[in-house]
Amino acid sequence: MILTKYNREIAHQMVDAAPDGHTIEVKPAKRSIEQNRYYWAILGDISEQVVPGKDYEPSIWHEYLRGLFLPERIVELPDGSLKMLDPSTAELKRDEFSEYLEKVIKWAIEHDVKFSEDTRRLSDQR
């Protein structure tokens, strides 16, 4: 990951030293650790408030919300068959995860979730 001038110099050295026939891929970073912590704090608030009398863990809300807001993907397998894959938040880039978070926050607000102090604190760090 290129975060600093030093990392960029190391990357240049690695490119220069790479044998012929190798490839280099530069792509946006995936979601950040701070974004992930904030997301799971939101899921914790949702799990405590949305369905009174039912005890749904944050991981169940994760499954539910990613199903609501992320598209399934179809991939071709080596034998030529097609397979439907569940959406994954782990594959989202930072900006895509931010968009997803905004949808989850809006959904939570529409369902009268009051964000905890910890969740609000994490919001400032993302």
N, CA, C and O atoms as CSV, one atom per row, in Angstrom:
chain,resi,resn,atom,element,x,y,z
A,1,MET,N,N,0.851,-1.162,0.000
A,1,MET,CA,C,0.000,0.000,0.000
A,1,MET,C,C,0.903,1.233,0.000
A,1,MET,O,O,1.851,1.328,0.780
A,2,ILE,N,N,0.594,2.157,-0.876
A,2,ILE,CA,C,1.394,3.378,-0.969
A,2,ILE,C,C,0.727,4.462,-0.136
A,2,ILE,O,O,-0.294,5.026,-0.529
A,3,LEU,N,N,1.318,4.744,1.018
A,3,LEU,CA,C,0.774,5.760,1.914
A,3,LEU,C,C,1.697,6.958,2.054
A,3,LEU,O,O,1.263,8.060,2.388
A,4,THR,N,N,2.959,6.729,1.797
A,4,THR,CA,C,3.948,7.782,2.027
A,4,THR,C,C,4.915,7.858,0.852
A,4,THR,O,O,4.923,6.991,-0.021
A,5,LYS,N,N,5.721,8.898,0.845
A,5,LYS,CA,C,6.755,9.041,-0.181
A,5,LYS,C,C,7.727,7.858,-0.103
A,5,LYS,O,O,8.170,7.347,-1.132
A,6,TYR,N,N,8.051,7.431,1.103
A,6,TYR,CA,C,8.958,6.296,1.283
A,6,TYR,C,C,8.376,5.033,0.645
A,6,TYR,O,O,9.085,4.324,-0.069
A,7,ASN,N,N,7.091,4.743,0.894
A,7,ASN,CA,C,6.450,3.565,0.299
A,7,ASN,C,C,6.475,3.643,-1.231
A,7,ASN,O,O,6.680,2.637,-1.911
A,8,ARG,N,N,6.266,4.831,-1.751
A,8,ARG,CA,C,6.283,5.024,-3.203
A,8,ARG,C,C,7.681,4.698,-3.753
A,8,ARG,O,O,7.801,4.065,-4.801
A,9,GLU,N,N,8.735,5.131,-3.045
A,9,GLU,CA,C,10.102,4.834,-3.478
A,9,GLU,C,C,10.369,3.329,-3.449
A,9,GLU,O,O,11.003,2.793,-4.358
A,10,ILE,N,N,9.888,2.651,-2.413
A,10,ILE,CA,C,10.046,1.193,-2.326
A,10,ILE,C,C,9.316,0.529,-3.495
A,10,ILE,O,O,9.838,-0.408,-4.100
A,11,ALA,N,N,8.123,1.005,-3.814
A,11,ALA,CA,C,7.364,0.444,-4.935
A,11,ALA,C,C,8.134,0.618,-6.242
A,11,ALA,O,O,8.175,-0.300,-7.061
A,12,HIS,N,N,8.739,1.773,-6.444
A,12,HIS,CA,C,9.550,2.009,-7.643
A,12,HIS,C,C,10.717,1.010,-7.706
A,12,HIS,O,O,11.015,0.462,-8.768
A,13,GLN,N,N,11.357,0.785,-6.581
A,13,GLN,CA,C,12.470,-0.164,-6.545
A,13,GLN,C,C,11.994,-1.577,-6.895
A,13,GLN,O,O,12.675,-2.308,-7.614
A,14,MET,N,N,10.844,-1.945,-6.391
A,14,MET,CA,C,10.297,-3.270,-6.674
A,14,MET,C,C,9.970,-3.417,-8.154
A,14,MET,O,O,10.221,-4.468,-8.743
A,15,VAL,N,N,9.410,-2.369,-8.759
A,15,VAL,CA,C,9.108,-2.398,-10.192
A,15,VAL,C,C,10.403,-2.541,-10.983
A,15,VAL,O,O,10.485,-3.353,-11.904
A,16,ASP,N,N,11.405,-1.760,-10.627
A,16,ASP,CA,C,12.685,-1.822,-11.333
A,16,ASP,C,C,13.327,-3.206,-11.215
A,16,ASP,O,O,13.988,-3.659,-12.149
A,17,ALA,N,N,13.141,-3.880,-10.083
A,17,ALA,CA,C,13.767,-5.179,-9.854
A,17,ALA,C,C,12.927,-6.351,-10.365
A,17,ALA,O,O,13.406,-7.485,-10.388
A,18,ALA,N,N,11.689,-6.097,-10.773
A,18,ALA,CA,C,10.804,-7.190,-11.201
A,18,ALA,C,C,11.321,-7.829,-12.486
A,18,ALA,O,O,11.737,-7.123,-13.404
A,19,PRO,N,N,11.299,-9.155,-12.557
A,19,PRO,CA,C,11.725,-9.842,-13.781
A,19,PRO,C,C,10.777,-9.537,-14.943
A,19,PRO,O,O,9.616,-9.183,-14.740
A,20,ASP,N,N,11.295,-9.682,-16.157
A,20,ASP,CA,C,10.442,-9.516,-17.332
A,20,ASP,C,C,9.279,-10.497,-17.257
A,20,ASP,O,O,9.407,-11.602,-16.731
A,21,GLY,N,N,8.153,-10.069,-17.792
A,21,GLY,CA,C,6.982,-10.942,-17.830
A,21,GLY,C,C,6.086,-10.845,-16.608
A,21,GLY,O,O,5.026,-11.470,-16.578
A,22,HIS,N,N,6.480,-10.081,-15.603
A,22,HIS,CA,C,5.639,-9.900,-14.424
A,22,HIS,C,C,4.720,-8.704,-14.642
A,22,HIS,O,O,4.996,-7.848,-15.482
A,23,THR,N,N,3.637,-8.648,-13.891
A,23,THR,CA,C,2.706,-7.527,-13.990
A,23,THR,C,C,2.630,-6.798,-12.663
A,23,THR,O,O,2.889,-7.361,-11.599
A,24,ILE,N,N,2.275,-5.552,-12.758
A,24,ILE,CA,C,2.070,-4.700,-11.585
A,24,ILE,C,C,0.629,-4.211,-11.639
A,24,ILE,O,O,0.132,-3.848,-12.705
A,25,GLU,N,N,-0.028,-4.201,-10.510
A,25,GLU,CA,C,-1.407,-3.711,-10.453
A,25,GLU,C,C,-1.484,-2.592,-9.429
A,25,GLU,O,O,-1.078,-2.756,-8.279
A,26,VAL,N,N,-2.003,-1.464,-9.855
A,26,VAL,CA,C,-2.242,-0.341,-8.954
A,26,VAL,C,C,-3.743,-0.143,-8.913
A,26,VAL,O,O,-4.382,0.045,-9.949
A,27,LYS,N,N,-4.301,-0.185,-7.721
A,27,LYS,CA,C,-5.752,-0.059,-7.594
A,27,LYS,C,C,-6.076,0.652,-6.291
A,27,LYS,O,O,-5.250,0.705,-5.379
A,28,PRO,N,N,-7.271,1.193,-6.210
A,28,PRO,CA,C,-7.658,1.880,-4.974
A,28,PRO,C,C,-7.677,0.908,-3.790
A,28,PRO,O,O,-7.935,-0.285,-3.951
A,29,ALA,N,N,-7.405,1.433,-2.625
A,29,ALA,CA,C,-7.424,0.627,-1.407
A,29,ALA,C,C,-8.843,0.184,-1.090
A,29,ALA,O,O,-9.813,0.868,-1.418
A,30,LYS,N,N,-8.946,-0.974,-0.445
A,30,LYS,CA,C,-10.247,-1.445,0.010
A,30,LYS,C,C,-10.638,-0.660,1.257
A,30,LYS,O,O,-9.900,0.206,1.728
A,31,ARG,N,N,-11.796,-0.981,1.769
A,31,ARG,CA,C,-12.300,-0.245,2.932
A,31,ARG,C,C,-11.253,-0.196,4.032
A,31,ARG,O,O,-10.417,-1.091,4.162
A,32,SER,N,N,-11.317,0.871,4.821
A,32,SER,CA,C,-10.334,1.053,5.882
A,32,SER,C,C,-10.773,0.336,7.161
A,32,SER,O,O,-11.939,-0.026,7.324
A,33,ILE,N,N,-9.825,0.147,8.043
A,33,ILE,CA,C,-10.121,-0.458,9.344
A,33,ILE,C,C,-11.099,0.418,10.112
A,33,ILE,O,O,-12.000,-0.088,10.781
A,34,GLU,N,N,-10.921,1.744,10.015
A,34,GLU,CA,C,-11.826,2.670,10.711
A,34,GLU,C,C,-13.256,2.550,10.171
A,34,GLU,O,O,-14.218,2.548,10.939
A,35,GLN,N,N,-13.386,2.450,8.846
A,35,GLN,CA,C,-14.714,2.282,8.258
A,35,GLN,C,C,-15.351,0.985,8.768
A,35,GLN,O,O,-16.535,0.955,9.103
A,36,ASN,N,N,-14.560,-0.070,8.822
A,36,ASN,CA,C,-15.074,-1.360,9.261
A,36,ASN,C,C,-15.519,-1.315,10.720
A,36,ASN,O,O,-16.577,-1.844,11.063
A,37,ARG,N,N,-14.718,-0.686,11.580
A,37,ARG,CA,C,-15.103,-0.556,12.996
A,37,ARG,C,C,-16.423,0.226,13.143
A,37,ARG,O,O,-17.308,-0.156,13.910
A,38,TYR,N,N,-16.525,1.301,12.407
A,38,TYR,CA,C,-17.731,2.128,12.442
A,38,TYR,C,C,-18.943,1.320,11.977
A,38,TYR,O,O,-20.002,1.370,12.603
A,39,TYR,N,N,-18.790,0.584,10.893
A,39,TYR,CA,C,-19.876,-0.239,10.356
A,39,TYR,C,C,-20.367,-1.235,11.407
A,39,TYR,O,O,-21.572,-1.363,11.624
A,40,TRP,N,N,-19.446,-1.934,12.054
A,40,TRP,CA,C,-19.858,-2.939,13.033
A,40,TRP,C,C,-20.444,-2.303,14.295
A,40,TRP,O,O,-21.268,-2.920,14.971
A,41,ALA,N,N,-20.034,-1.093,14.615
A,41,ALA,CA,C,-20.674,-0.373,15.722
A,41,ALA,C,C,-22.123,-0.047,15.360
A,41,ALA,O,O,-23.023,-0.186,16.188
A,42,ILE,N,N,-22.341,0.386,14.122
A,42,ILE,CA,C,-23.709,0.662,13.657
A,42,ILE,C,C,-24.540,-0.615,13.723
A,42,ILE,O,O,-25.681,-0.595,14.185
A,43,LEU,N,N,-23.967,-1.725,13.259
A,43,LEU,CA,C,-24.698,-2.995,13.306
A,43,LEU,C,C,-25.033,-3.389,14.743
A,43,LEU,O,O,-26.096,-3.953,15.001
A,44,GLY,N,N,-24.129,-3.093,15.678
A,44,GLY,CA,C,-24.413,-3.365,17.087
A,44,GLY,C,C,-25.593,-2.547,17.581
A,44,GLY,O,O,-26.455,-3.065,18.290
A,45,ASP,N,N,-25.638,-1.264,17.211
A,45,ASP,CA,C,-26.772,-0.415,17.597
A,45,ASP,C,C,-28.066,-0.929,16.983
A,45,ASP,O,O,-29.100,-0.974,17.649
A,46,ILE,N,N,-28.008,-1.313,15.722
A,46,ILE,CA,C,-29.192,-1.850,15.044
A,46,ILE,C,C,-29.667,-3.121,15.750
A,46,ILE,O,O,-30.863,-3.290,15.990
A,47,SER,N,N,-28.734,-4.011,16.080
A,47,SER,CA,C,-29.115,-5.298,16.681
A,47,SER,C,C,-29.787,-5.119,18.044
A,47,SER,O,O,-30.590,-5.955,18.459
A,48,GLU,N,N,-29.459,-4.044,18.726
A,48,GLU,CA,C,-30.044,-3.798,20.045
A,48,GLU,C,C,-31.389,-3.086,19.978
A,48,GLU,O,O,-32.134,-3.092,20.958
A,49,GLN,N,N,-31.717,-2.469,18.834
A,49,GLN,CA,C,-32.876,-1.581,18.817
A,49,GLN,C,C,-33.967,-1.894,17.802
A,49,GLN,O,O,-35.122,-1.545,18.048
A,50,VAL,N,N,-33.669,-2.523,16.695
A,50,VAL,CA,C,-34.639,-2.548,15.590
A,50,VAL,C,C,-35.800,-3.503,15.801
A,50,VAL,O,O,-36.938,-3.140,15.502
A,51,VAL,N,N,-35.562,-4.705,16.301
A,51,VAL,CA,C,-36.653,-5.663,16.469
A,51,VAL,C,C,-36.776,-6.016,17.949
A,51,VAL,O,O,-36.183,-6.991,18.411
A,52,PRO,N,N,-37.549,-5.219,18.692
A,52,PRO,CA,C,-37.699,-5.501,20.123
A,52,PRO,C,C,-38.217,-6.923,20.353
A,52,PRO,O,O,-39.112,-7.395,19.653
A,53,GLY,N,N,-37.638,-7.585,21.341
A,53,GLY,CA,C,-38.067,-8.935,21.664
A,53,GLY,C,C,-37.374,-10.017,20.853
A,53,GLY,O,O,-37.512,-11.202,21.156
A,54,LYS,N,N,-36.633,-9.626,19.832
A,54,LYS,CA,C,-35.868,-10.584,19.020
A,54,LYS,C,C,-34.394,-10.270,19.179
A,54,LYS,O,O,-33.996,-9.106,19.230
A,55,ASP,N,N,-33.593,-11.311,19.257
A,55,ASP,CA,C,-32.162,-11.130,19.471
A,55,ASP,C,C,-31.393,-11.509,18.212
A,55,ASP,O,O,-30.896,-12.628,18.088
A,56,TYR,N,N,-31.300,-10.559,17.275
A,56,TYR,CA,C,-30.526,-10.788,16.060
A,56,TYR,C,C,-29.123,-10.221,16.263
A,56,TYR,O,O,-28.957,-9.041,16.573
A,57,GLU,N,N,-28.140,-11.057,16.086
A,57,GLU,CA,C,-26.743,-10.646,16.225
A,57,GLU,C,C,-26.373,-9.652,15.121
A,57,GLU,O,O,-27.015,-9.628,14.071
A,58,PRO,N,N,-25.332,-8.824,15.353
A,58,PRO,CA,C,-24.871,-7.921,14.295
A,58,PRO,C,C,-24.541,-8.638,12.984
A,58,PRO,O,O,-24.753,-8.081,11.906
A,59,SER,N,N,-24.023,-9.868,13.066
A,59,SER,CA,C,-23.689,-10.608,11.837
A,59,SER,C,C,-24.937,-10.932,11.013
A,59,SER,O,O,-24.862,-11.007,9.787
A,60,ILE,N,N,-26.072,-11.123,11.665
A,60,ILE,CA,C,-27.331,-11.367,10.937
A,60,ILE,C,C,-27.759,-10.087,10.239
A,60,ILE,O,O,-28.210,-10.128,9.094
A,61,TRP,N,N,-27.624,-8.945,10.915
A,61,TRP,CA,C,-27.941,-7.657,10.283
A,61,TRP,C,C,-26.997,-7.379,9.121
A,61,TRP,O,O,-27.407,-6.813,8.107
A,62,HIS,N,N,-25.740,-7.771,9.263
A,62,HIS,CA,C,-24.771,-7.619,8.168
A,62,HIS,C,C,-25.274,-8.374,6.931
A,62,HIS,O,O,-25.285,-7.826,5.829
A,63,GLU,N,N,-25.687,-9.626,7.118
A,63,GLU,CA,C,-26.205,-10.422,6.002
A,63,GLU,C,C,-27.433,-9.756,5.384
A,63,GLU,O,O,-27.549,-9.657,4.163
A,64,TYR,N,N,-28.330,-9.311,6.227
A,64,TYR,CA,C,-29.573,-8.706,5.760
A,64,TYR,C,C,-29.314,-7.417,4.971
A,64,TYR,O,O,-29.847,-7.234,3.877
A,65,LEU,N,N,-28.496,-6.533,5.533
A,65,LEU,CA,C,-28.275,-5.219,4.908
A,65,LEU,C,C,-27.440,-5.309,3.642
A,65,LEU,O,O,-27.695,-4.575,2.687
A,66,ARG,N,N,-26.461,-6.183,3.614
A,66,ARG,CA,C,-25.700,-6.300,2.366
A,66,ARG,C,C,-26.579,-6.902,1.280
A,66,ARG,O,O,-26.406,-6.589,0.102
A,67,GLY,N,N,-27.508,-7.749,1.652
A,67,GLY,CA,C,-28.476,-8.271,0.682
A,67,GLY,C,C,-29.387,-7.179,0.148
A,67,GLY,O,O,-29.783,-7.206,-1.017
A,68,LEU,N,N,-29.719,-6.214,1.005
A,68,LEU,CA,C,-30.567,-5.090,0.578
A,68,LEU,C,C,-29.846,-4.120,-0.340
A,68,LEU,O,O,-30.416,-3.643,-1.320
A,69,PHE,N,N,-28.586,-3.827,-0.020
A,69,PHE,CA,C,-27.902,-2.707,-0.664
A,69,PHE,C,C,-26.778,-3.061,-1.631
A,69,PHE,O,O,-26.284,-2.182,-2.337
A,70,LEU,N,N,-26.364,-4.323,-1.682
A,70,LEU,CA,C,-25.291,-4.696,-2.608
A,70,LEU,C,C,-25.799,-5.722,-3.617
A,70,LEU,O,O,-26.529,-6.643,-3.252
A,71,PRO,N,N,-25.421,-5.569,-4.868
A,71,PRO,CA,C,-25.889,-6.517,-5.880
A,71,PRO,C,C,-25.154,-7.852,-5.794
A,71,PRO,O,O,-23.986,-7.916,-5.412
A,72,GLU,N,N,-25.873,-8.917,-6.161
A,72,GLU,CA,C,-25.218,-10.212,-6.301
A,72,GLU,C,C,-24.365,-10.172,-7.567
A,72,GLU,O,O,-24.601,-9.363,-8.464
A,73,ARG,N,N,-23.390,-11.041,-7.624
A,73,ARG,CA,C,-22.528,-11.106,-8.808
A,73,ARG,C,C,-22.641,-12.488,-9.434
A,73,ARG,O,O,-22.779,-13.492,-8.737
A,74,ILE,N,N,-22.583,-12.521,-10.739
A,74,ILE,CA,C,-22.549,-13.785,-11.456
A,74,ILE,C,C,-21.137,-13.965,-11.999
A,74,ILE,O,O,-20.597,-13.081,-12.664
A,75,VAL,N,N,-20.549,-15.121,-11.709
A,75,VAL,CA,C,-19.206,-15.414,-12.213
A,75,VAL,C,C,-19.252,-16.696,-13.026
A,75,VAL,O,O,-20.070,-17.585,-12.792
A,76,GLU,N,N,-18.341,-16.756,-13.994
A,76,GLU,CA,C,-18.214,-17.978,-14.785
A,76,GLU,C,C,-17.148,-18.860,-14.152
A,76,GLU,O,O,-16.037,-18.406,-13.876
A,77,LEU,N,N,-17.494,-20.125,-13.925
A,77,LEU,CA,C,-16.563,-21.083,-13.347
A,77,LEU,C,C,-15.738,-21.747,-14.453
A,77,LEU,O,O,-16.102,-21.661,-15.626
A,78,PRO,N,N,-14.637,-22.405,-14.094
A,78,PRO,CA,C,-13.771,-23.010,-15.115
A,78,PRO,C,C,-14.480,-23.979,-16.059
A,78,PRO,O,O,-14.057,-24.140,-17.204
A,79,ASP,N,N,-15.549,-24.624,-15.598
A,79,ASP,CA,C,-16.261,-25.557,-16.476
A,79,ASP,C,C,-17.291,-24.866,-17.362
A,79,ASP,O,O,-18.031,-25.527,-18.091
A,80,GLY,N,N,-17.340,-23.528,-17.300
A,80,GLY,CA,C,-18.266,-22.766,-18.125
A,80,GLY,C,C,-19.605,-22.498,-17.472
A,80,GLY,O,O,-20.402,-21.718,-17.991
A,81,SER,N,N,-19.863,-23.132,-16.341
A,81,SER,CA,C,-21.121,-22.885,-15.648
A,81,SER,C,C,-21.076,-21.528,-14.950
A,81,SER,O,O,-20.009,-20.971,-14.696
A,82,LEU,N,N,-22.248,-21.026,-14.653
A,82,LEU,CA,C,-22.359,-19.735,-13.982
A,82,LEU,C,C,-22.771,-19.946,-12.539
A,82,LEU,O,O,-23.532,-20.861,-12.225
A,83,LYS,N,N,-22.269,-19.103,-11.674
A,83,LYS,CA,C,-22.620,-19.196,-10.250
A,83,LYS,C,C,-22.936,-17.803,-9.728
A,83,LYS,O,O,-22.230,-16.839,-10.024
A,84,MET,N,N,-24.002,-17.712,-8.950
A,84,MET,CA,C,-24.393,-16.471,-8.309
A,84,MET,C,C,-23.648,-16.371,-6.979
A,84,MET,O,O,-23.737,-17.270,-6.142
A,85,LEU,N,N,-22.914,-15.277,-6.790
A,85,LEU,CA,C,-22.188,-15.058,-5.545
A,85,LEU,C,C,-22.898,-14.005,-4.713
A,85,LEU,O,O,-23.415,-13.018,-5.236
A,86,ASP,N,N,-22.913,-14.232,-3.417
A,86,ASP,CA,C,-23.467,-13.234,-2.514
A,86,ASP,C,C,-22.609,-11.978,-2.573
A,86,ASP,O,O,-21.409,-12.051,-2.840
A,87,PRO,N,N,-23.222,-10.831,-2.325
A,87,PRO,CA,C,-22.434,-9.600,-2.294
A,87,PRO,C,C,-21.453,-9.624,-1.133
A,87,PRO,O,O,-21.690,-10.279,-0.118
A,88,SER,N,N,-20.352,-8.906,-1.291
A,88,SER,CA,C,-19.324,-8.877,-0.254
A,88,SER,C,C,-18.913,-7.439,0.045
A,88,SER,O,O,-18.572,-6.681,-0.863
A,89,THR,N,N,-18.948,-7.074,1.309
A,89,THR,CA,C,-18.453,-5.748,1.691
A,89,THR,C,C,-16.934,-5.727,1.732
A,89,THR,O,O,-16.330,-4.661,1.605
A,90,ALA,N,N,-16.309,-6.877,1.905
A,90,ALA,CA,C,-14.847,-6.938,2.000
A,90,ALA,C,C,-14.170,-6.544,0.694
A,90,ALA,O,O,-13.015,-6.119,0.697
A,91,GLU,N,N,-14.872,-6.681,-0.406
A,91,GLU,CA,C,-14.300,-6.362,-1.713
A,91,GLU,C,C,-14.484,-4.896,-2.102
A,91,GLU,O,O,-13.939,-4.448,-3.111
A,92,LEU,N,N,-15.244,-4.155,-1.312
A,92,LEU,CA,C,-15.534,-2.764,-1.667
A,92,LEU,C,C,-14.327,-1.868,-1.448
A,92,LEU,O,O,-13.594,-2.002,-0.468
A,93,LYS,N,N,-14.142,-0.955,-2.386
A,93,LYS,CA,C,-13.112,0.073,-2.231
A,93,LYS,C,C,-13.628,1.096,-1.221
A,93,LYS,O,O,-14.812,1.095,-0.885
A,94,ARG,N,N,-12.752,1.960,-0.741
A,94,ARG,CA,C,-13.134,2.915,0.313
A,94,ARG,C,C,-14.342,3.764,-0.070
A,94,ARG,O,O,-15.262,3.926,0.731
A,95,ASP,N,N,-14.347,4.307,-1.289
A,95,ASP,CA,C,-15.466,5.156,-1.687
A,95,ASP,C,C,-16.752,4.336,-1.832
A,95,ASP,O,O,-17.832,4.818,-1.491
A,96,GLU,N,N,-16.646,3.104,-2.334
A,96,GLU,CA,C,-17.821,2.237,-2.455
A,96,GLU,C,C,-18.354,1.863,-1.071
A,96,GLU,O,O,-19.566,1.825,-0.856
A,97,PHE,N,N,-17.443,1.587,-0.137
A,97,PHE,CA,C,-17.875,1.249,1.214
A,97,PHE,C,C,-18.520,2.453,1.884
A,97,PHE,O,O,-19.468,2.297,2.655
A,98,SER,N,N,-18.016,3.660,1.600
A,98,SER,CA,C,-18.640,4.880,2.142
A,98,SER,C,C,-20.073,5.016,1.647
A,98,SER,O,O,-20.972,5.359,2.415
A,99,GLU,N,N,-20.284,4.747,0.364
A,99,GLU,CA,C,-21.646,4.794,-0.196
A,99,GLU,C,C,-22.545,3.755,0.484
A,99,GLU,O,O,-23.693,4.040,0.825
A,100,TYR,N,N,-22.008,2.559,0.674
A,100,TYR,CA,C,-22.756,1.507,1.350
A,100,TYR,C,C,-23.092,1.928,2.787
A,100,TYR,O,O,-24.223,1.754,3.241
A,101,LEU,N,N,-22.109,2.479,3.492
A,101,LEU,CA,C,-22.340,2.955,4.863
A,101,LEU,C,C,-23.451,3.990,4.911
A,101,LEU,O,O,-24.299,3.949,5.803
A,102,GLU,N,N,-23.454,4.916,3.964
A,102,GLU,CA,C,-24.494,5.949,3.932
A,102,GLU,C,C,-25.877,5.324,3.784
A,102,GLU,O,O,-26.833,5.787,4.407
A,103,LYS,N,N,-25.995,4.285,2.974
A,103,LYS,CA,C,-27.282,3.589,2.818
A,103,LYS,C,C,-27.688,2.908,4.115
A,103,LYS,O,O,-28.856,2.948,4.504
A,104,VAL,N,N,-26.726,2.281,4.786
A,104,VAL,CA,C,-27.008,1.601,6.056
A,104,VAL,C,C,-27.419,2.626,7.113
A,104,VAL,O,O,-28.369,2.390,7.860
A,105,ILE,N,N,-26.724,3.746,7.186
A,105,ILE,CA,C,-27.055,4.796,8.159
A,105,ILE,C,C,-28.452,5.333,7.894
A,105,ILE,O,O,-29.242,5.505,8.823
A,106,LYS,N,N,-28.759,5.596,6.636
A,106,LYS,CA,C,-30.096,6.096,6.285
A,106,LYS,C,C,-31.158,5.087,6.692
A,106,LYS,O,O,-32.184,5.455,7.265
A,107,TRP,N,N,-30.913,3.808,6.395
A,107,TRP,CA,C,-31.851,2.756,6.769
A,107,TRP,C,C,-32.039,2.735,8.289
A,107,TRP,O,O,-33.166,2.640,8.776
A,108,ALA,N,N,-30.939,2.825,9.032
A,108,ALA,CA,C,-31.003,2.791,10.499
A,108,ALA,C,C,-31.816,3.972,11.036
A,108,ALA,O,O,-32.647,3.807,11.928
A,109,ILE,N,N,-31.569,5.154,10.487
A,109,ILE,CA,C,-32.309,6.340,10.930
A,109,ILE,C,C,-33.803,6.180,10.641
A,109,ILE,O,O,-34.644,6.537,11.465
A,110,GLU,N,N,-34.122,5.639,9.460
A,110,GLU,CA,C,-35.528,5.398,9.106
A,110,GLU,C,C,-36.186,4.389,10.039
A,110,GLU,O,O,-37.411,4.363,10.153
A,111,HIS,N,N,-35.386,3.558,10.709
A,111,HIS,CA,C,-35.895,2.567,11.650
A,111,HIS,C,C,-35.656,2.996,13.108
A,111,HIS,O,O,-35.616,2.172,14.021
A,112,ASP,N,N,-35.501,4.313,13.287
A,112,ASP,CA,C,-35.418,4.937,14.609
A,112,ASP,C,C,-34.259,4.456,15.475
A,112,ASP,O,O,-34.371,4.430,16.701
A,113,VAL,N,N,-33.159,4.079,14.853
A,113,VAL,CA,C,-31.979,3.694,15.619
A,113,VAL,C,C,-31.324,4.953,16.165
A,113,VAL,O,O,-31.104,5.917,15.432
A,114,LYS,N,N,-31.019,4.939,17.435
A,114,LYS,CA,C,-30.270,6.010,18.090
A,114,LYS,C,C,-28.842,5.511,18.241
A,114,LYS,O,O,-28.591,4.511,18.914
A,115,PHE,N,N,-27.914,6.207,17.614
A,115,PHE,CA,C,-26.538,5.749,17.635
A,115,PHE,C,C,-25.896,6.006,18.989
A,115,PHE,O,O,-26.054,7.073,19.582
A,116,SER,N,N,-25.170,5.004,19.460
A,116,SER,CA,C,-24.514,5.087,20.760
A,116,SER,C,C,-23.367,6.096,20.717
A,116,SER,O,O,-22.929,6.522,19.649
A,117,GLU,N,N,-22.904,6.456,21.886
A,117,GLU,CA,C,-21.767,7.375,21.987
A,117,GLU,C,C,-20.543,6.785,21.283
A,117,GLU,O,O,-19.822,7.499,20.586
A,118,ASP,N,N,-20.311,5.483,21.464
A,118,ASP,CA,C,-19.173,4.828,20.805
A,118,ASP,C,C,-19.293,4.916,19.283
A,118,ASP,O,O,-18.309,5.185,18.595
A,119,THR,N,N,-20.484,4.692,18.766
A,119,THR,CA,C,-20.697,4.762,17.323
A,119,THR,C,C,-20.466,6.178,16.818
A,119,THR,O,O,-19.831,6.370,15.781
A,120,ARG,N,N,-20.967,7.158,17.531
A,120,ARG,CA,C,-20.762,8.558,17.110
A,120,ARG,C,C,-19.275,8.926,17.157
A,120,ARG,O,O,-18.793,9.660,16.294
A,121,ARG,N,N,-18.553,8.426,18.150
A,121,ARG,CA,C,-17.117,8.684,18.253
A,121,ARG,C,C,-16.385,8.059,17.061
A,121,ARG,O,O,-15.492,8.682,16.488
A,122,LEU,N,N,-16.753,6.847,16.693
A,122,LEU,CA,C,-16.124,6.179,15.547
A,122,LEU,C,C,-16.438,6.894,14.224
A,122,LEU,O,O,-15.642,6.863,13.285
A,123,SER,N,N,-17.597,7.528,14.171
A,123,SER,CA,C,-17.983,8.276,12.974
A,123,SER,C,C,-16.988,9.394,12.698
A,123,SER,O,O,-16.673,9.684,11.544
A,124,ASP,N,N,-16.503,10.008,13.745
A,124,ASP,CA,C,-15.542,11.104,13.592
A,124,ASP,C,C,-14.178,10.619,13.125
A,124,ASP,O,O,-13.400,11.401,12.579
A,125,GLN,N,N,-13.874,9.335,13.332
A,125,GLN,CA,C,-12.561,8.790,12.998
A,125,GLN,C,C,-12.469,8.218,11.590
A,125,GLN,O,O,-11.371,7.965,11.095
A,126,ARG,N,N,-13.599,8.014,10.949
A,126,ARG,CA,C,-13.551,7.326,9.642
A,126,ARG,C,C,-13.103,8.186,8.548
A,126,ARG,O,O,-13.017,7.737,7.405
